[in-house]
């Protein structure tokens, strides 16, 4: 899935034209986790963080959203403002 920056500095648009905006984070710095994200203008609430992992330039989260589907999103921490991107999606319903 190719990515390019959207018109919003915090969004990414993939080759299919889907727009993904950054999640809202809560909690102290060490416990920040996405609690919601926006995809194609729709808000999704995060029901569970199923997994989380790090690499030198990003933090990735495997999430179950309120639609019951599983998403993997990544925040690129190696750049200013930490751009978010949708890495994968799995329909579970």
N, C-alpha and C positions, 0 to 999 in steps of 0.2 A: 504494500500500500504506500504509494508515494505521498509526500507531504509538502505543502507550501504554506507560508504564513498567510493568514486571512487578513481582512481589513482591520479587525480588532487586534491590537498588539498581543493579546493573550489567546488568540485562536489559531487553529491549524485547519486547513482544508485539504482533504485527501483528493486523489484523482477522480473519485466518483462524485465529487462536489459536496461531500458531507462536511459540515463544519463542526469542530470540536473545540469547546472553550474550557478554560481551566476550571478545576474544582475549587470549592471554598474550603479553607482549612481552619480547623479549630484546635485548641489546646496549646499547652506550652511548646516551645520550639522542638523539644525532643519527642513529643507525642503528636505532632501535626499529622493529620491524615485527611484525605479527601472525604467530604461529607455529602457533596453533590457535584454534578457536572452537567454540562449542556451539550447536546448533540442534535444538530439540525433544528435548533430553536426550541427543543424540548428539554425540560429540566428532569434529571434523574436523581433520586435520592439514593445514597449508598446505604444499603442495609447491612452489609458485612464486608470487612476487609479480610479476604481469604488468604492472602499472602502478600509479602512485601520483600523487596530485595534491592540491593544497591550495586552500582558499579561506579567507577571513578567520575563519570560525568552525568549520572542520572539516578533517580529513585523510581522504581516501578511498583505498581500496586495491582493485584488481582482482586476485583471487586464483584460483589453481587448487588445489582441495583434493584430498585423497587418494581421493575418490570419482570424480575425473576431471572434475567439474563446475566451472563458473566462477561466482564470487560477487563482488559488489561490496559492501564494507562501509565504513562511515563512522564515525569517532570525532568526536563534537562537542567540540571543544577549547575552545569559548567558555563552557562550563559546568563547574562543579566535578565532578571525578571522570570527566570525559570520556565520557559515555554513548556506547555503540556501537549501531549499527543496521544491519540488513540492507537494502541499497538495491535490489539486483537479484540474480537467479539465472538461470543458463542451463545447461540440461542438455546435456551434450556426448556422452553415451553412448546 
